[in-house]
Amino acid sequence: MSQQTEAERELAELLVESLNLEDVDPAAIDPEAALFNDGLGLDSIDALELALAIGKRYGFQLRSDNDDNRRIFASLRALSAHVQANRTN
C-alpha cells in the first residue's frame, strides 16, 4: 500500500465521514486502490454524496455529466489530485 499524502488523508476522512463508513479507518484506505466495485466498494449513490461533500468542503462542483468522472473517481489519489487542482477553499 502506498503512503497517503496529507491532502489524501484529509479527503479520506471526508469520505469516511460523509458516507458513514463506520468500519473503515481513513488511514487504512490505499490511495491507489479503486474506490468503486472491488476496491472500497462504493456505488453511484456514494459518488453523488461524496461529490456534494467535496463541493461544500472545497468550494467547487463535481458534475455528473463530466466525461472524466471515471478517471477522477478512480482512486483516492486521483480524486485528491483533482480536488487540489480545483479547490477554492
C-alpha positions in Angstrom: 0.0 0.0 0.0 1.2 3.5 -0.9 1.5 6.1 1.8 -1.2 8.8 1.9 -0.3 12.4 1.5 -1.7 15.0 3.9 -4.3 16.0 1.3 -5.3 12.4 0.6 -5.7 11.7 4.4 -7.9 14.8 4.7 -10.0 13.6 1.8 -10.1 10.0 3.1 -11.5 11.4 6.4 -14.2 13.4 4.5 -15.1 10.3 2.5 -15.5 8.1 5.6 -17.4 10.8 7.5 -19.7 11.8 4.6 -20.6 8.2 3.6 -20.9 6.9 7.2 -18.3 4.2 6.7 -18.1 3.3 10.3 -15.9 0.2 9.8 -13.3 2.0 7.6 -10.2 3.6 9.0 -9.4 6.6 6.8 -5.7 6.0 7.2 -6.1 2.4 6.0 -7.5 3.4 2.6 -4.9 2.6 -0.1 -4.6 5.8 -2.1 -4.1 3.9 -5.3 -6.9 1.3 -4.8 -10.2 1.6 -6.7 -12.9 3.4 -4.9 -15.7 1.5 -6.6 -16.6 -2.1 -7.2 -13.7 -4.4 -6.0 -11.8 -1.7 -4.2 -13.6 0.3 -1.4 -16.9 -0.9 -2.8 -18.6 2.5 -3.3 -21.6 2.8 -5.7 -23.1 5.6 -7.7 -25.2 7.0 -4.8 -21.9 7.2 -2.7 -20.3 9.1 -5.6 -23.2 11.7 -5.5 -22.9 12.1 -1.7 -19.2 12.4 -1.9 -19.4 15.0 -4.7 -21.7 17.0 -2.5 -19.4 16.8 0.5 -16.4 17.8 -1.7 -18.4 20.8 -3.0 -19.2 22.0 0.5 -15.7 21.5 1.8 -13.6 22.6 -1.1 -15.8 25.1 -2.9 -16.3 23.6 -6.4 -18.7 21.3 -8.1 -18.1 17.8 -9.4 -20.5 17.5 -12.3 -22.3 14.2 -13.0 -22.0 14.8 -16.8 -18.2 15.2 -16.7 -16.7 12.7 -19.2 -13.6 12.5 -16.9 -15.5 11.2 -13.8 -14.3 7.7 -14.2 -10.7 8.9 -14.1 -11.4 11.5 -11.4 -13.1 8.9 -9.1 -10.7 6.0 -10.0 -8.8 6.2 -6.6 -8.3 8.3 -3.6 -5.1 9.6 -5.2 -6.8 10.6 -8.4 -9.7 12.3 -6.6 -7.3 14.1 -4.3 -5.3 15.4 -7.2 -8.5 16.7 -8.9 -9.6 18.4 -5.7 -6.2 20.0 -5.1 -6.2 21.3 -8.7 -9.8 22.8 -8.5 -10.4 23.8 -4.9 -11.3 27.3 -4.0 -11.4 26.8 -0.2 
